[in-house]
Amino acid sequence: DSGVTQTPKHLITATGQRVTLRCSPRSGDLSVYWYQQSLDQGLQFLIQYYNGEERAKGNILERFSAQQFPDLHSELNLSSLELGDSALYFCASSPEGAGNTIYFGEGSWLTVV
Amino acid sequence: SQQGEEDPQALSIQEGENATMNCSYKTSINNLQWYRQNSGRGLVHLILIRSNEREKHSGRLRVTLDTSKKSSSLLITASRAADTASYFCAPNQAGTALIFGKGTTLSVSS
């Protein structure tokens, strides 16, 4: 158990809908990262937050947004969902900024039908 | 940020054999990390080697780093069926997020 908690574990939704994925980092970790893993794209870095502020942006679509709250939990919002958004979404956390070991949650499986 | 490129893409061995996988990267790094992912699960950190280190051991794992060649290798000795997983390297520059490549899929059969 990495200490990173993600909910929901599984989610099935229709195209055009919006979903929110939630992540609770390890106790004391200030950085939260979001990754998307699909068969065709591999493991893609989406975005990083550090202590509530956006720190780095990767291949995150404009239809996706994220935030980190004062209690350090984070949410990834996915809107206008398309079939191609079906993937495993991981949250990871680390104690400080980038460059350190990061700890992954077990992921949220999103299926868009 | 930069991503590492793992080689081979897939590796099949018998239990008890050693498994070696390689990682190449393009620019200078602060450290390089290896992670394992069991099917459908979150990645698990295995080992971190700093740019001024050449070799590091952790149990049955041995990692080497050659900064002049911009490459690293992960050796798993005496492989077990439980080592079946995908392995990813993440070359890391200061202050940047970890970017992962496609990984090496290791299958260990008994």
gemmi code that builds the backbone of each chain (N, CA, C; Angstrom):
import gemmi

chains = {
    "A": [
        ("ASP", (0.845, -1.194, 0.000), (0.000, 0.000, 0.000), (0.887, 1.253, 0.000)),
        ("SER", (0.745, 2.057, -1.060), (1.614, 3.234, -1.205), (1.194, 4.374, -0.293)),
        ("GLY", (-0.054, 4.350, 0.172), (-0.564, 5.463, 0.969), (-1.296, 6.497, 0.136)),
        ("VAL", (-1.287, 6.337, -1.187), (-2.019, 7.239, -2.075), (-3.369, 6.587, -2.385)),
        ("THR", (-4.432, 7.317, -2.144), (-5.773, 6.771, -2.325), (-6.479, 7.453, -3.480)),
        ("GLN", (-7.014, 6.629, -4.357), (-7.748, 7.176, -5.498), (-9.169, 6.628, -5.498)),
        ("THR", (-10.108, 7.511, -5.807), (-11.510, 7.090, -5.969), (-12.112, 7.793, -7.175)),
        ("PRO", (-13.051, 7.167, -7.888), (-13.446, 5.769, -7.709), (-12.421, 4.832, -8.331)),
        ("LYS", (-12.518, 3.572, -8.065), (-11.613, 2.585, -8.674), (-12.028, 2.289, -10.107)),
        ("HIS", (-13.308, 2.245, -10.324), (-13.837, 1.979, -11.659), (-14.975, 2.943, -11.940)),
        ("LEU", (-15.066, 3.338, -13.216), (-16.106, 4.283, -13.603), (-16.463, 4.035, -15.051)),
        ("ILE", (-17.751, 3.893, -15.318), (-18.223, 3.755, -16.694), (-19.166, 4.923, -16.950)),
        ("THR", (-18.934, 5.628, -18.043), (-19.768, 6.778, -18.341), (-19.929, 6.912, -19.845)),
        ("ALA", (-20.835, 7.753, -20.246), (-21.131, 7.893, -21.671), (-20.343, 9.051, -22.287)),
        ("THR", (-20.213, 8.993, -23.589), (-19.533, 10.093, -24.289), (-20.268, 11.395, -24.022)),
        ("GLY", (-19.489, 12.459, -23.942), (-20.050, 13.781, -23.700), (-20.218, 14.127, -22.235)),
        ("GLN", (-20.096, 13.144, -21.369), (-20.276, 13.379, -19.941), (-19.014, 13.949, -19.296)),
        ("ARG", (-19.159, 14.289, -18.015), (-18.050, 14.832, -17.227), (-17.879, 13.979, -15.968)),
        ("VAL", (-16.637, 13.719, -15.609), (-16.358, 12.952, -14.398), (-15.267, 13.641, -13.588)),
        ("THR", (-15.248, 13.322, -12.318), (-14.204, 13.838, -11.430), (-13.528, 12.677, -10.735)),
        ("LEU", (-12.217, 12.637, -10.834), (-11.412, 11.632, -10.153), (-10.739, 12.293, -8.972)),
        ("ARG", (-10.701, 11.567, -7.863), (-10.188, 12.148, -6.637), (-8.949, 11.429, -6.157)),
        ("CYS", (-8.050, 12.179, -5.552), (-6.791, 11.613, -5.078), (-6.432, 12.198, -3.720)),
        ("SER", (-6.129, 11.314, -2.790), (-5.580, 11.746, -1.508), (-4.126, 11.313, -1.459)),
        ("PRO", (-3.197, 12.256, -1.383), (-1.780, 11.888, -1.380), (-1.374, 11.261, -0.060)),
        ("ARG", (-0.158, 10.747, -0.018), (0.406, 10.241, 1.232), (0.460, 11.389, 2.234)),
        ("SER", (0.322, 11.033, 3.485), (0.356, 12.043, 4.531), (1.645, 12.849, 4.450)),
        ("GLY", (1.516, 14.157, 4.371), (2.681, 15.029, 4.355), (3.236, 15.338, 2.971)),
        ("ASP", (2.805, 14.588, 1.948), (3.320, 14.863, 0.603), (2.678, 16.130, 0.049)),
        ("LEU", (3.500, 17.002, -0.499), (3.010, 18.275, -1.013), (2.741, 18.245, -2.511)),
        ("SER", (3.416, 17.344, -3.206), (3.263, 17.269, -4.668), (2.296, 16.162, -5.059)),
        ("VAL", (1.458, 16.481, -6.025), (0.547, 15.496, -6.601), (0.726, 15.517, -8.112)),
        ("TYR", (0.766, 14.339, -8.693), (0.929, 14.185, -10.134), (-0.247, 13.364, -10.666)),
        ("TRP", (-0.644, 13.678, -11.881), (-1.655, 12.880, -12.573), (-1.062, 12.312, -13.854)),
        ("TYR", (-1.322, 11.018, -14.072), (-0.873, 10.323, -15.270), (-2.064, 9.587, -15.885)),
        ("GLN", (-1.989, 9.435, -17.195), (-2.998, 8.667, -17.931), (-2.285, 7.502, -18.617)),
        ("GLN", (-2.830, 6.306, -18.492), (-2.221, 5.152, -19.141), (-3.246, 4.461, -20.018)),
        ("SER", (-2.927, 4.396, -21.295), (-3.782, 3.678, -22.233), (-2.897, 2.784, -23.084)),
        ("LEU", (-3.515, 1.827, -23.753), (-2.748, 0.860, -24.540), (-1.987, 1.528, -25.670)),
        ("ASP", (-2.636, 2.492, -26.324), (-1.964, 3.085, -27.491), (-1.008, 4.209, -27.119)),
        ("GLN", (-1.280, 4.948, -26.047), (-0.436, 6.103, -25.706), (0.591, 5.810, -24.626)),
        ("GLY", (0.476, 4.679, -23.974), (1.402, 4.412, -22.877), (1.064, 5.261, -21.662)),
        ("LEU", (2.069, 5.515, -20.829), (1.874, 6.260, -19.591), (2.241, 7.725, -19.839)),
        ("GLN", (1.231, 8.571, -19.832), (1.425, 9.983, -20.168), (1.311, 10.851, -18.911)),
        ("PHE", (2.255, 11.739, -18.739), (2.188, 12.707, -17.639), (1.204, 13.805, -18.013)),
        ("LEU", (0.288, 14.084, -17.112), (-0.720, 15.115, -17.382), (-0.374, 16.438, -16.704)),
        ("ILE", (-0.222, 16.412, -15.384), (-0.049, 17.668, -14.668), (0.484, 17.390, -13.265)),
        ("GLN", (1.183, 18.377, -12.711), (1.696, 18.303, -11.347), (1.258, 19.530, -10.561)),
        ("TYR", (0.876, 19.314, -9.322), (0.601, 20.390, -8.386), (1.540, 20.272, -7.200)),
        ("TYR", (1.943, 21.425, -6.701), (2.789, 21.461, -5.512), (2.171, 22.444, -4.534)),
        ("ASN", (1.747, 21.939, -3.408), (1.184, 22.764, -2.336), (0.117, 23.728, -2.860)),
        ("GLY", (-0.741, 23.208, -3.706), (-1.875, 23.982, -4.186), (-1.663, 24.732, -5.483)),
        ("GLU", (-0.416, 24.797, -5.934), (-0.128, 25.555, -7.151), (0.255, 24.605, -8.289)),
        ("GLU", (-0.174, 24.944, -9.496), (0.248, 24.154, -10.646), (1.746, 24.315, -10.834)),
        ("ARG", (2.466, 23.195, -10.975), (3.921, 23.252, -11.072), (4.411, 22.872, -12.466)),
        ("ALA", (3.786, 21.886, -13.069), (4.224, 21.436, -14.394), (3.036, 20.872, -15.147)),
        ("LYS", (3.078, 21.080, -16.450), (1.992, 20.607, -17.293), (2.559, 19.682, -18.350)),
        ("GLY", (1.883, 18.592, -18.584), (2.313, 17.660, -19.618), (1.305, 17.633, -20.737)),
        ("ASN", (0.925, 16.445, -21.150), (0.015, 16.291, -22.280), (-1.450, 16.339, -21.870)),
        ("ILE", (-1.808, 17.329, -21.112), (-3.184, 17.395, -20.637), (-4.052, 18.134, -21.643)),
        ("LEU", (-5.165, 17.526, -21.990), (-6.081, 18.127, -22.954), (-6.794, 19.320, -22.316)),
        ("GLU", (-7.272, 20.218, -23.170), (-8.000, 21.385, -22.660), (-9.307, 20.982, -21.997)),
        ("ARG", (-9.846, 19.831, -22.382), (-11.094, 19.336, -21.779), (-10.866, 18.806, -20.353)),
        ("PHE", (-9.610, 18.680, -19.994), (-9.262, 18.166, -18.665), (-8.753, 19.313, -17.806)),
        ("SER", (-9.060, 19.253, -16.534), (-8.506, 20.241, -15.621), (-8.271, 19.574, -14.270)),
        ("ALA", (-7.425, 20.169, -13.483), (-7.129, 19.599, -12.169), (-6.967, 20.722, -11.167)),
        ("GLN", (-7.046, 20.377, -9.905), (-6.726, 21.325, -8.860), (-6.285, 20.566, -7.617)),
        ("GLN", (-5.566, 21.288, -6.770), (-5.155, 20.724, -5.487), (-5.689, 21.644, -4.404)),
        ("PHE", (-6.350, 21.060, -3.452), (-7.048, 21.823, -2.420), (-6.142, 22.082, -1.216)),
        ("PRO", (-6.554, 23.006, -0.325), (-5.724, 23.311, 0.852), (-5.374, 22.089, 1.699)),
        ("ASP", (-6.239, 21.063, 1.714), (-5.876, 19.873, 2.494), (-4.995, 18.928, 1.685)),
        ("LEU", (-4.564, 19.364, 0.531), (-3.622, 18.702, -0.386), (-4.237, 17.597, -1.237)),
        ("HIS", (-5.512, 17.272, -1.034), (-6.084, 16.301, -1.958), (-6.266, 16.976, -3.316)),
        ("SER", (-6.386, 16.160, -4.346), (-6.465, 16.702, -5.695), (-7.625, 16.064, -6.444)),
        ("GLU", (-8.125, 16.788, -7.397), (-9.172, 16.268, -8.265), (-8.789, 16.508, -9.719)),
        ("LEU", (-9.099, 15.524, -10.550), (-8.901, 15.639, -11.994), (-10.282, 15.602, -12.623)),
        ("ASN", (-10.631, 16.671, -13.323), (-11.926, 16.778, -13.963), (-11.783, 16.514, -15.457)),
        ("LEU", (-12.579, 15.593, -15.940), (-12.541, 15.236, -17.355), (-13.910, 15.542, -17.936)),
        ("SER", (-13.967, 16.397, -18.958), (-15.259, 16.780, -19.500), (-15.354, 16.464, -20.989)),
        ("SER", (-16.584, 16.542, -21.503), (-16.865, 16.225, -22.918), (-16.149, 14.945, -23.312)),
        ("LEU", (-16.383, 13.932, -22.533), (-15.611, 12.702, -22.681), (-15.809, 12.039, -24.040)),
        ("GLU", (-14.717, 11.495, -24.530), (-14.711, 10.780, -25.806), (-14.277, 9.341, -25.546)),
        ("LEU", (-14.556, 8.479, -26.525), (-14.188, 7.070, -26.371), (-12.691, 6.924, -26.079)),
        ("GLY", (-11.908, 7.756, -26.716), (-10.455, 7.690, -26.562), (-9.936, 8.099, -25.190)),
        ("ASP", (-10.812, 8.623, -24.361), (-10.400, 8.997, -23.005), (-10.428, 7.792, -22.069)),
        ("SER", (-10.949, 6.687, -22.549), (-10.953, 5.465, -21.745), (-9.516, 5.090, -21.427)),
        ("ALA", (-9.218, 4.973, -20.159), (-7.830, 4.744, -19.743), (-7.802, 4.509, -18.240)),
        ("LEU", (-6.609, 4.207, -17.776), (-6.342, 4.107, -16.345), (-5.672, 5.407, -15.931)),
        ("TYR", (-6.260, 6.096, -14.981), (-5.729, 7.383, -14.536), (-5.083, 7.201, -13.169)),
        ("PHE", (-3.810, 7.559, -13.114), (-3.056, 7.422, -11.872), (-2.801, 8.775, -11.240)),
        ("CYS", (-2.857, 8.768, -9.942), (-2.365, 9.870, -9.149), (-1.108, 9.374, -8.445)),
        ("ALA", (-0.157, 10.257, -8.286), (1.053, 9.928, -7.545), (1.392, 11.118, -6.656)),
        ("SER", (2.156, 10.875, -5.605), (2.550, 11.987, -4.748), (4.000, 11.847, -4.327)),
        ("SER", (4.577, 12.946, -3.929), (5.941, 12.944, -3.419), (6.056, 14.020, -2.347)),
        ("PRO", (7.050, 13.874, -1.467), (7.159, 14.801, -0.338), (7.421, 16.244, -0.757)),
        ("GLU", (8.264, 16.387, -1.773), (8.649, 17.745, -2.146), (8.336, 17.956, -3.623)),
        ("GLY", (9.163, 18.762, -4.269), (8.940, 19.009, -5.674), (9.416, 17.844, -6.516)),
        ("ALA", (9.458, 18.057, -7.793), (9.827, 16.991, -8.724), (11.281, 16.577, -8.517)),
        ("GLY", (11.585, 15.373, -8.929), (12.956, 14.889, -8.844), (13.141, 13.808, -7.819)),
        ("ASN", (12.131, 13.641, -6.984), (12.217, 12.622, -5.958), (11.409, 11.392, -6.335)),
        ("THR", (11.533, 10.374, -5.523), (10.697, 9.193, -5.697), (9.240, 9.595, -5.603)),
        ("ILE", (8.418, 9.063, -6.487), (6.987, 9.335, -6.399), (6.248, 8.035, -6.115)),
        ("TYR", (5.134, 8.153, -5.446), (4.368, 7.012, -4.971), (3.006, 7.024, -5.656)),
        ("PHE", (2.718, 5.930, -6.344), (1.505, 5.853, -7.139), (0.349, 5.248, -6.364)),
        ("GLY", (-0.854, 5.755, -6.670), (-2.065, 5.095, -6.239), (-2.362, 3.926, -7.165)),
        ("GLU", (-3.465, 3.237, -6.894), (-3.819, 2.075, -7.694), (-4.608, 2.431, -8.950)),
        ("GLY", (-4.927, 3.689, -9.101), (-5.547, 4.132, -10.335), (-7.058, 4.112, -10.333)),
        ("SER", (-7.602, 4.875, -11.259), (-9.047, 4.878, -11.511), (-9.257, 4.444, -12.954)),
        ("TRP", (-9.991, 3.337, -13.125), (-10.272, 2.844, -14.469), (-11.482, 3.592, -15.001)),
        ("LEU", (-11.284, 4.303, -16.108), (-12.389, 5.025, -16.732), (-12.722, 4.365, -18.056)),
        ("THR", (-13.961, 3.990, -18.214), (-14.448, 3.458, -19.487), (-15.510, 4.400, -20.012)),
        ("VAL", (-15.307, 4.895, -21.211), (-16.277, 5.777, -21.850), (-16.980, 4.971, -22.950)),
        ("VAL", (-18.294, 4.900, -22.870), (-19.060, 4.079, -23.839), (-19.973, 4.952, -24.694)),
    ],
    "B": [
        ("SER", (11.635, 18.076, -18.931), (11.476, 16.649, -18.660), (11.911, 15.848, -19.875)),
        ("GLN", (12.392, 14.667, -19.621), (12.725, 13.790, -20.744), (12.281, 12.386, -20.392)),
        ("GLN", (12.046, 11.603, -21.436), (11.618, 10.244, -21.187), (12.734, 9.295, -21.560)),
        ("GLY", (12.804, 8.225, -20.823), (13.780, 7.201, -21.138), (13.201, 6.241, -22.159)),
        ("GLU", (14.091, 5.548, -22.820), (13.661, 4.547, -23.794), (14.174, 3.192, -23.333)),
        ("GLU", (13.261, 2.303, -22.996), (13.655, 0.995, -22.485), (13.841, -0.003, -23.628)),
        ("ASP", (14.749, -0.888, -23.408), (15.049, -1.919, -24.392), (15.469, -3.189, -23.649)),
        ("PRO", (14.983, -4.369, -24.007), (14.034, -4.614, -25.093), (12.612, -4.228, -24.693)),
        ("GLN", (11.697, -4.254, -25.627), (10.298, -3.978, -25.304), (9.686, -5.131, -24.538)),
        ("ALA", (10.140, -6.343, -24.857), (9.619, -7.526, -24.178), (10.749, -8.515, -23.962)),
        ("LEU", (10.650, -9.250, -22.862), (11.697, -10.184, -22.480), (11.042, -11.382, -21.805)),
        ("SER", (11.347, -12.579, -22.302), (10.792, -13.794, -21.705), (11.935, -14.683, -21.244)),
        ("ILE", (11.897, -15.078, -19.987), (12.955, -15.918, -19.443), (12.350, -16.991, -18.546)),
        ("GLN", (13.197, -17.930, -18.128), (12.779, -18.976, -17.205), (13.126, -18.554, -15.781)),
        ("GLU", (12.389, -19.089, -14.840), (12.697, -18.845, -13.435), (14.146, -19.223, -13.151)),
        ("GLY", (14.797, -18.427, -12.359), (16.182, -18.696, -12.005), (17.177, -17.974, -12.898)),
        ("GLU", (16.746, -17.583, -14.084), (17.647, -16.845, -14.983), (17.712, -15.384, -14.573)),
        ("ASN", (18.724, -14.705, -15.093), (18.850, -13.266, -14.865), (18.136, -12.510, -15.977)),
        ("ALA", (17.598, -11.356, -15.633), (16.944, -10.492, -16.616), (17.658, -9.152, -16.637)),
        ("THR", (18.008, -8.718, -17.818), (18.660, -7.408, -17.964), (17.837, -6.546, -18.904)),
        ("MET", (17.542, -5.346, -18.454), (16.857, -4.395, -19.313), (17.606, -3.068, -19.292)),
        ("ASN", (17.535, -2.380, -20.389), (18.339, -1.181, -20.570), (17.476, 0.052, -20.769)),
        ("CYS", (18.086, 1.182, -20.472), (17.386, 2.456, -20.596), (18.352, 3.461, -21.190)),
        ("SER", (17.915, 4.164, -22.207), (18.742, 5.242, -22.757), (17.985, 6.553, -22.647)),
        ("TYR", (18.744, 7.629, -22.542), (18.128, 8.947, -22.428), (18.985, 9.949, -23.186)),
        ("LYS", (18.526, 11.182, -23.285), (19.172, 12.121, -24.216), (19.988, 13.229, -23.551)),
        ("THR", (19.536, 13.748, -22.421), (20.245, 14.895, -21.848), (20.678, 14.586, -20.421)),
        ("SER", (21.479, 15.470, -19.856), (22.046, 15.214, -18.531), (20.937, 15.132, -17.483)),
        ("ILE", (21.222, 14.374, -16.444), (20.211, 14.086, -15.433), (20.744, 14.311, -14.021)),
        ("ASN", (19.817, 14.448, -13.087), (20.168, 14.463, -11.669), (20.163, 13.054, -11.099)),
        ("ASN", (19.180, 12.301, -11.492), (19.077, 10.916, -11.066), (18.268, 10.135, -12.090)),
        ("LEU", (18.267, 8.828, -11.942), (17.468, 7.982, -12.797), (16.769, 6.967, -11.893)),
        ("GLN", (15.496, 6.774, -12.147), (14.715, 5.900, -11.287), (14.128, 4.747, -12.096)),
        ("TRP", (13.987, 3.623, -11.450), (13.338, 2.457, -12.045), (12.071, 2.140, -11.243)),
        ("TYR", (11.023, 1.817, -11.993), (9.744, 1.466, -11.398), (9.246, 0.159, -12.005)),
        ("ARG", (8.436, -0.552, -11.239), (7.800, -1.772, -11.717), (6.296, -1.591, -11.702)),
        ("GLN", (5.622, -2.170, -12.691), (4.171, -2.135, -12.713), (3.632, -3.537, -12.986)),
        ("ASN", (2.933, -4.069, -12.013), (2.197, -5.295, -12.249), (0.926, -4.936, -13.012)),
        ("SER", (0.446, -5.870, -13.796), (-0.647, -5.597, -14.727), (-1.820, -4.905, -14.048)),
        ("GLY", (-2.164, -3.722, -14.552), (-3.327, -3.006, -14.053), (-3.156, -2.361, -12.696)),
        ("ARG", (-1.940, -2.362, -12.172), (-1.706, -1.787, -10.846), (-0.881, -0.516, -10.961)),
        ("GLY", (-0.739, 0.181, -9.849), (0.080, 1.379, -9.841), (1.571, 1.041, -9.908)),
        ("LEU", (2.362, 1.987, -10.412), (3.806, 1.768, -10.473), (4.387, 1.785, -9.071)),
        ("VAL", (5.413, 0.970, -8.897), (6.091, 0.884, -7.608), (7.556, 1.232, -7.811)),
        ("HIS", (8.048, 2.143, -6.991), (9.451, 2.549, -7.092), (10.365, 1.408, -6.687)),
        ("LEU", (11.396, 1.155, -7.511), (12.363, 0.106, -7.201), (13.667, 0.677, -6.666)),
        ("ILE", (14.222, 1.624, -7.396), (15.555, 2.089, -7.041), (15.814, 3.441, -7.702)),
        ("LEU", (16.586, 4.270, -7.046), (17.004, 5.562, -7.574), (18.518, 5.595, -7.565)),
        ("ILE", (19.110, 5.958, -8.684), (20.568, 6.082, -8.754), (20.871, 7.523, -9.144)),
        ("ARG", (21.767, 8.157, -8.405), (22.105, 9.546, -8.662), (23.156, 9.634, -9.759)),
        ("SER", (23.277, 10.796, -10.341), (24.165, 10.965, -11.500), (25.626, 10.740, -11.145)),
        ("ASN", (25.990, 10.884, -9.863), (27.389, 10.661, -9.479), (27.637, 9.232, -8.980)),
        ("GLU", (26.645, 8.381, -9.113), (26.800, 6.974, -8.754), (26.900, 6.131, -10.015)),
        ("ARG", (27.615, 5.039, -9.908), (27.798, 4.178, -11.078), (27.029, 2.876, -10.946)),
        ("GLU", (26.836, 2.455, -9.717), (26.163, 1.182, -9.499), (25.454, 1.223, -8.161)),
        ("LYS", (24.300, 0.533, -8.128), (23.555, 0.484, -6.882), (22.858, -0.874, -6.796)),
        ("HIS", (22.781, -1.396, -5.583), (22.162, -2.703, -5.387), (20.992, -2.572, -4.424)),
        ("SER", (19.987, -3.405, -4.652), (18.883, -3.515, -3.709), (18.334, -4.924, -3.828)),
        ("GLY", (18.687, -5.762, -2.865), (18.247, -7.157, -2.925), (18.756, -7.827, -4.188)),
        ("ARG", (17.825, -8.358, -5.003), (18.229, -9.024, -6.251), (18.368, -8.047, -7.417)),
        ("LEU", (18.232, -6.786, -7.153), (18.330, -5.776, -8.206), (19.708, -5.137, -8.215)),
        ("ARG", (20.213, -4.945, -9.428), (21.466, -4.204, -9.579), (21.245, -3.203, -10.708)),
        ("VAL", (21.482, -1.952, -10.421), (21.341, -0.895, -11.423), (22.695, -0.279, -11.681)),
        ("THR", (22.987, -0.053, -12.941), (24.190, 0.672, -13.312), (23.795, 1.926, -14.077)),
        ("LEU", (24.662, 2.899, -14.022), (24.441, 4.157, -14.724), (25.730, 4.588, -15.386)),
        ("ASP", (25.658, 4.856, -16.666), (26.811, 5.359, -17.417), (26.398, 6.700, -18.011)),
        ("THR", (26.781, 7.769, -17.349), (26.345, 9.090, -17.805), (27.029, 9.493, -19.102)),
        ("SER", (28.207, 8.930, -19.377), (28.889, 9.275, -20.630), (28.143, 8.693, -21.824)),
        ("LYS", (27.514, 7.539, -21.611), (26.731, 6.913, -22.680), (25.252, 7.230, -22.551)),
        ("LYS", (24.903, 7.933, -21.501), (23.501, 8.262, -21.233), (22.660, 6.980, -21.241)),
        ("SER", (23.063, 6.051, -20.423), (22.343, 4.790, -20.378), (22.398, 4.197, -18.979)),
        ("SER", (21.420, 3.350, -18.718), (21.332, 2.649, -17.446), (20.861, 1.232, -17.722)),
        ("SER", (21.198, 0.336, -16.829), (20.670, -1.013, -16.954), (20.158, -1.489, -15.611)),
        ("LEU", (19.146, -2.324, -15.678), (18.563, -2.950, -14.494), (18.733, -4.450, -14.649)),
        ("LEU", (19.404, -5.047, -13.694), (19.603, -6.486, -13.690), (18.821, -7.084, -12.539)),
        ("ILE", (17.978, -8.048, -12.851), (17.273, -8.805, -11.818), (17.891, -10.191, -11.807)),
        ("THR", (18.488, -10.579, -10.711), (19.131, -11.882, -10.648), (18.157, -12.938, -10.124)),
        ("ALA", (18.376, -14.166, -10.554), (17.580, -15.306, -10.090), (16.084, -14.988, -10.144)),
        ("SER", (15.611, -14.670, -11.336), (14.222, -14.214, -11.500), (13.209, -15.232, -11.003)),
        ("ARG", (12.094, -14.697, -10.540), (10.980, -15.507, -10.055), (9.730, -15.168, -10.859)),
        ("ALA", (8.763, -16.038, -10.816), (7.507, -15.760, -11.524), (6.899, -14.440, -11.066)),
        ("ALA", (7.081, -14.116, -9.798), (6.520, -12.874, -9.242), (7.186, -11.623, -9.808)),
        ("ASP", (8.309, -11.787, -10.509), (8.963, -10.631, -11.127), (8.286, -10.255, -12.444)),
        ("THR", (7.373, -11.091, -12.915), (6.636, -10.785, -14.138), (5.916, -9.460, -13.981)),
        ("ALA", (6.261, -8.502, -14.831), (5.739, -7.137, -14.700), (6.316, -6.293, -15.830)),
        ("SER", (5.895, -5.052, -15.895), (6.533, -4.084, -16.785), (7.472, -3.219, -15.965)),
        ("TYR", (8.598, -2.890, -16.559), (9.613, -2.121, -15.856), (9.876, -0.831, -16.638)),
        ("PHE", (9.881, 0.264, -15.910), (10.036, 1.586, -16.526), (11.222, 2.309, -15.914)),
        ("CYS", (11.956, 3.012, -16.766), (12.986, 3.898, -16.239), (12.501, 5.335, -16.381)),
        ("ALA", (12.982, 6.202, -15.524), (12.599, 7.610, -15.560), (13.839, 8.448, -15.287)),
        ("PRO", (14.508, 8.922, -16.361), (15.645, 9.816, -16.161), (15.126, 11.168, -15.695)),
        ("ASN", (15.723, 11.699, -14.656), (15.155, 12.876, -14.035), (16.099, 14.068, -14.025)),
        ("GLN", (15.611, 15.188, -14.483), (16.351, 16.444, -14.399), (15.791, 17.244, -13.230)),
        ("ALA", (16.591, 18.157, -12.748), (16.202, 18.923, -11.572), (14.884, 19.641, -11.793)),
        ("GLY", (13.985, 19.496, -10.851), (12.741, 20.250, -10.865), (11.750, 19.860, -11.934)),
        ("THR", (11.910, 18.697, -12.517), (10.971, 18.295, -13.565), (10.221, 17.045, -13.147)),
        ("ALA", (9.044, 16.879, -13.712), (8.234, 15.706, -13.396), (8.799, 14.476, -14.096)),
        ("LEU", (8.523, 13.320, -13.542), (8.983, 12.075, -14.143), (8.148, 11.743, -15.371)),
        ("ILE", (8.859, 11.447, -16.441), (8.214, 11.042, -17.682), (8.606, 9.597, -17.934)),
        ("PHE", (7.639, 8.769, -18.252), (7.889, 7.350, -18.432), (7.777, 6.964, -19.899)),
        ("GLY", (8.614, 6.017, -20.295), (8.553, 5.484, -21.647), (7.571, 4.341, -21.731)),
        ("LYS", (7.772, 3.484, -22.713), (6.834, 2.373, -22.923), (7.172, 1.162, -22.052)),
        ("GLY", (8.349, 1.151, -21.483), (8.711, 0.094, -20.561), (9.164, -1.190, -21.220)),
        ("THR", (9.691, -2.071, -20.392), (10.043, -3.434, -20.800), (9.090, -4.373, -20.097)),
        ("THR", (8.436, -5.227, -20.883), (7.535, -6.220, -20.294), (8.308, -7.510, -20.079)),
        ("LEU", (8.443, -7.889, -18.836), (9.190, -9.090, -18.468), (8.222, -10.210, -18.119)),
        ("SER", (8.429, -11.361, -18.753), (7.641, -12.559, -18.418), (8.597, -13.614, -17.904)),
        ("VAL", (8.347, -14.084, -16.711), (9.169, -15.126, -16.114), (8.300, -16.369, -15.964)),
        ("SER", (8.696, -17.432, -16.635), (7.884, -18.652, -16.582), (8.574, -19.709, -15.730)),
        ("SER", (7.744, -20.516, -15.093), (8.282, -21.556, -14.193), (8.404, -22.893, -14.914)),
    ],
}
model = gemmi.Model(1)
for chain_id, residues in chains.items():
    chain = gemmi.Chain(chain_id)
    for i, (resn, *xyz) in enumerate(residues, 1):
        res = gemmi.Residue()
        res.name, res.seqid = resn, gemmi.SeqId(i, " ")
        for name, pos in zip(("N", "CA", "C"), xyz):
            atom = gemmi.Atom()
            atom.name, atom.element = name, gemmi.Element(name[0])
            atom.pos, atom.b_iso = gemmi.Position(*pos), 0.0
            res.add_atom(atom)
        chain.add_residue(res)
    model.add_chain(chain)
structure = gemmi.Structure()
structure.add_model(model)
structure.setup_entities()
